[in-house]
Amino acid sequence: MVLFDALERQIVAALQLDPRCPWRKMAAVLGEPERTVARRGSQLLESGAVAVVGIRPRPAVVLVEMRCMPGTVRAAAQALSQRADTTFVYTTTGTGDCVAEILTEPSRMADVLSDELPSTLGLRDSTSYPVLRYFRTIRGWRPEILSADRVEALRSTLTADAGSLVAQLELNRQDTELVDALCADGRMSFEALGRRVGVSEATARRRSEWLLANNQLHLRAIVEPAAFGLSVEALLWIRASPHHVEQVGKNLAELPMVRYAAAIAGDYQIVADVTVEDMSSLYRFITGSDWAQYASGVDVSLLLDARKRGGRLMRTSS
């Protein structure tokens, strides 16, 4: 894994705040030449070190922790990552071998959990945890790279992180095609979007902004945390009494180490995806953070491999 240099970190941090931020605006806020920012930013995108992609949210979300037959974990994770409804697929340590998030329709939940997932190659058994609400999603992750004034200058209301699960609206053909195009390339120009869908550039801009503003499309910059020097990633399975769940979740969402935090139904009340520099930092995060005083228990699963992040297939490990 190649580490980002100082300018690359700033560019990626800017894309996390606004995935469609124009190079000109980014350069002005960062105080760098526009040509330099555009060149370095384009190189990051072309190399695959960073990807700006979209996801169409669904009203029903479930985390699935799978236990596999010996020697089948990688194959099971690959099979899960090929599903169009999975947003992330991780292989992990702990009681589960693989963890995935699935976005679907309420009417499809029974089919997915009872019929489709049990047929996954190598699966021995699994546990499902429906998501009740988000405290932070991956698009809300903000490593502490930029100063507060630069963050404020780059922040976009169209890509703000939403906490609650959103209702999915019926879209017409043109809006559906816009969503599909932006899911593949979140930085596609409005001119290119218009040509692809068969509408004017102005209409493509207006409808894309409507889709974003109404949470029918979520854009995010996908990057491996290790490129920021955050080489340890873990899932924390947290137990908390009902009247402490909200406090724990809000405390987690305020921390830059937390990439994802959600309230779930099941034996645990909250799951959080945390990225830190080393094991000592993880220990301090678990034992010394404010949220820990409200938790009654924490199980830790270290992430071994990310086969999919933010709906995007990642390069497989050698």
Summary of the structure (lengths in Angstrom):
residues: 318
radius of gyration: 19.5
end to end distance: 11.8
largest distance: 55.6
contacts: 1006
relative contact order: 0.18
helix: 42%
strand: 27%
